[in-house]
Structure formats: structure tokens, C-alpha cells
């Protein structure tokens, strides 16, 4: 007789199954019955381990933030914090493009079964305390922003609010691009994302020349990364 699965194992499998269902079928596929069938348990398991679909959606969102943070952590730091911000933006865009349904739930843009993830204002101390997973992902942008302020590239400012401006522009671009507004492929990066980033950097205190130099450094780093990964990425 097979050993009874541990509660934590079942919870993790339910979350993993939820992400698979989202990837394949979108938010309409995220149903208790389908989740249970996906891992071979009864529908009651969803309610036993999460109390209902709302808490499971929250857990999916927390997992999404964790995945995003792992992506952004791979960017690392150089001596050019503004170039690092552009590299983070490029990586963020790739992560969301690879699992759009997961991140639609993560950022509250999608509400499977009418259940929207509970989100917090990460520009406030209370919001950061309430959402450690979201903060962990956001903090990659915050740290790069803080370094740009310390280096004199950006004017002195609240690092969370300045980073939120960058995040807002980035996520707006990613959302619109995913909807097809900027064409196919990666043309939106050169035509929209990079000029937008330069405009924001200058608005935060940088010069056009330094911001443009940083974009070139970030593009060179991205080319090297994609060559090493054998992906043959474009600029």
C-alpha cells in the first residue's frame, strides 16, 4: 500500500497543477474539479488544504512572485546601475512572456473563477510587510534604483516610489506588448521599451547621453547572455 501523501506535498502539487492548468487553458481552466483530477485527489483536497479557491489563487500569486524574483536574481549587478535596470526590464519582459497566464494572476490582472489575488501597496511599509514574496521580486528594481541614486545618476528620492515609477512603465509596456499592440517579435523593445526607459531615467535625473550609454551596455550584456545560452536572441 502506498504511503499517504503529506499535507505539504499535496498543497505543492495543487499549486503546481494550478500553474499547469493556467499555462494550457487560461483562467477558465482553474477549477477545483480539474485541479483535483490533475493530481488524482478528491475535490475536497482543495478545501482541506486551502479553505477554498481564493486562498489557492493567492498561493499561485505568491509562487509567481517567487518565480519572477528568481528570474531577476540572475541579472546580477555591474558598476552601471542604470544598465542593470535595463537588464532587469528585459529579463522581466522575458519571464512574463514565457508564462503570461501565471503572471496575469500574479499581478491581479486575471481572476480565475472570480477570485483575484490579494495584492499590497509595495511603496508603503505596511504593504511590504504584508507581501514578502511581492517585495522580494520588486526589491530587485528597488536596489538598482537605490544604487542609481547613490551613484548620482538619479536625483535623491524615495527609492520605493522611484522604483515604482520604473515598474509601472515596464509592466505597462509588457502588458500592451502581450496584447499585440507593439507588433510581433521583439520590435517593441527597440521602438518602445528602450526609448521609454531613457525618458524615465532622464526624468529621474540622468542625462540622455549616460542613459543611452547604459542601454548599449545592457544590450551588449543581453547579447552575451543569449549567445552563452545558445538562444540566438536579437537586440
C-alpha positions in Angstrom: 0.0 0.0 0.0 1.4 3.4 -1.0 2.1 5.8 1.9 -0.4 8.6 2.3 1.0 11.9 0.8 2.0 14.5 3.3 -0.2 17.6 3.5 2.5 19.9 2.3 3.2 17.7 -0.7 -0.5 17.8 -1.7 -0.5 21.6 -1.3 2.5 22.0 -3.5 1.1 19.6 -6.1 -2.1 21.5 -6.2 -0.3 24.8 -6.8 1.9 23.2 -9.5 -1.2 21.8 -11.1 -2.9 25.2 -11.0 0.0 26.7 -12.8 0.0 24.0 -15.5 -3.7 24.4 -16.0 -3.3 28.2 -16.3 -0.5 27.8 -18.8 -2.6 25.5 -21.0 -6.1 26.7 -20.6 -6.0 30.1 -19.1 -8.0 31.3 -16.0 -11.2 29.4 -17.1 -9.3 26.1 -16.6 -8.5 26.8 -13.0 -11.3 24.9 -11.3 -11.3 22.8 -8.1 -12.6 19.8 -10.1 -9.9 20.0 -12.7 -7.2 20.6 -10.1 -8.2 17.5 -8.2 -8.3 15.4 -11.3 -4.9 16.7 -12.4 -3.2 15.2 -9.3 -5.5 12.3 -8.6 -7.2 13.5 -5.4 -10.8 14.4 -4.5 -12.1 17.9 -4.9 -12.3 18.2 -1.2 -8.5 18.4 -1.1 -8.6 22.0 -2.4 -10.8 23.0 0.5 -8.9 20.9 3.1 -5.6 22.5 2.2 -6.6 26.0 1.2 -10.1 26.5 2.5 -11.3 27.4 -1.0 -10.2 28.7 -4.4 -9.4 32.2 -3.2 -6.6 31.1 -0.9 -5.2 28.8 -3.7 -5.2 31.8 -6.1 -3.3 33.8 -3.5 -0.7 30.9 -3.3 -0.4 30.8 -7.0 0.3 34.6 -7.0 2.9 34.1 -4.3 4.6 31.4 -6.4 4.5 33.7 -9.4 6.3 36.4 -7.5 8.9 33.8 -6.3 9.5 32.7 -9.9 9.8 36.3 -11.0 12.3 37.1 -8.3 14.4 34.1 -9.3 14.5 35.3 -12.9 15.5 38.8 -11.8 18.2 37.5 -9.4 20.0 36.1 -12.4 20.7 39.6 -13.7 23.3 40.4 -11.1 25.0 43.8 -10.6 27.5 45.7 -12.6 29.2 49.1 -12.0 26.4 50.7 -14.1 23.1 50.6 -12.1 21.1 52.2 -14.9 22.3 49.5 -17.3 21.2 47.0 -14.7 17.8 48.5 -14.6 17.5 48.0 -18.4 18.7 44.4 -18.0 16.1 43.8 -15.3 13.5 45.2 -17.6 14.5 42.9 -20.4 14.5 39.9 -18.1 11.1 40.8 -16.5 9.7 41.0 -20.0 11.0 37.6 -20.9 9.7 36.0 -17.7 6.2 37.3 -18.3 6.2 36.4 -21.9 7.1 32.8 -21.1 4.2 32.3 -18.6 1.7 35.1 -19.3 -1.3 33.3 -17.6 0.6 32.8 -14.4 1.7 36.4 -14.2 -1.7 37.7 -15.1 -2.9 36.0 -11.9 0.2 37.1 -10.0 -0.5 40.8 -10.8 -4.2 40.6 -10.3 -5.0 41.1 -14.0 -6.8 37.8 -14.1 -9.4 36.4 -11.7 -9.9 32.7 -12.1 -13.4 31.8 -11.1 -13.9 35.3 -10.0 -11.1 35.0 -7.4 -8.5 37.8 -7.7 -5.2 37.6 -5.9 -4.8 39.7 -2.8 -2.2 42.4 -3.5 -0.5 45.0 -1.4 1.0 48.5 -2.0 4.7 47.8 -2.0 5.5 51.5 -1.8 4.4 51.5 1.8 5.9 49.8 4.8 2.6 48.2 5.7 2.2 46.8 2.2 5.8 45.4 2.1 5.3 43.6 5.4 2.0 42.1 4.1 3.5 40.8 0.9 7.1 39.4 1.3 7.0 37.5 -1.9 6.0 40.5 -3.9 8.6 42.6 -2.1 11.3 40.1 -2.9 10.6 40.5 -6.6 10.1 44.3 -6.5 13.2 44.7 -4.4 15.5 43.8 -7.4 14.2 47.0 -9.1 14.4 48.9 -5.8 18.1 48.0 -5.2 19.1 49.0 -8.7 17.2 52.3 -8.3 18.9 53.0 -5.0 22.3 52.3 -6.5 21.5 54.8 -9.3 20.6 57.4 -6.7 23.7 56.7 -4.7 25.8 57.0 -7.9 24.3 60.4 -8.7 22.6 59.1 -11.8 19.2 59.7 -10.3 18.2 62.6 -8.1 17.7 61.9 -4.3 14.2 60.4 -4.0 12.3 57.7 -2.1 13.7 54.6 -3.6 10.4 52.7 -3.5 8.4 55.4 -5.2 11.1 55.9 -7.8 11.3 52.2 -8.5 7.5 52.0 -8.7 7.6 54.5 -11.5 10.0 52.3 -13.4 8.0 49.2 -12.6 4.8 50.9 -13.7 6.2 51.8 -17.1 7.8 48.4 -17.6 4.7 46.5 -16.7 2.5 48.7 -18.8 4.8 48.0 -21.8 4.8 44.3 -21.1 1.0 44.2 -20.8 0.4 46.1 -24.0 3.1 44.1 -25.9 1.5 40.9 -24.8 -1.8 42.1 -26.2 -0.2 42.6 -29.6 -0.1 46.4 -29.6 3.6 46.7 -30.5 3.8 44.0 -33.2 5.3 40.6 -33.3 8.7 39.6 -32.2 10.9 42.0 -30.3 10.5 45.2 -32.3 8.7 46.9 -29.3 11.9 46.6 -27.3 13.9 49.0 -29.5 11.0 51.1 -30.6 9.2 51.5 -27.3 10.8 50.0 -24.2 14.3 51.4 -24.6 13.2 54.9 -25.5 10.7 54.8 -22.7 13.4 53.7 -20.3 15.7 56.6 -21.4 12.9 59.1 -20.9 12.2 57.8 -17.4 15.9 57.8 -16.5 16.3 61.3 -17.6 13.2 62.3 -15.8 14.7 60.8 -12.6 17.8 62.8 -13.0 20.1 61.1 -15.6 21.4 62.7 -18.7 20.4 61.5 -22.2 24.0 60.6 -23.1 24.6 58.5 -20.0 21.2 56.8 -20.3 21.9 55.9 -23.9 25.3 54.6 -23.0 23.7 52.4 -20.3 21.2 51.0 -22.8 24.0 50.0 -25.1 25.8 48.3 -22.2 22.6 46.4 -21.3 22.1 45.3 -24.9 25.7 44.0 -25.1 25.1 42.1 -21.9 21.9 40.6 -23.2 23.6 39.5 -26.5 26.4 37.8 -24.5 23.8 36.1 -22.3 21.7 34.7 -25.2 24.9 33.6 -27.0 26.0 31.7 -24.0 22.6 30.1 -23.6 22.5 29.2 -27.3 19.3 31.1 -27.8 20.5 33.4 -30.6 18.5 36.4 -29.2 18.0 39.7 -31.0 18.8 43.2 -29.8 
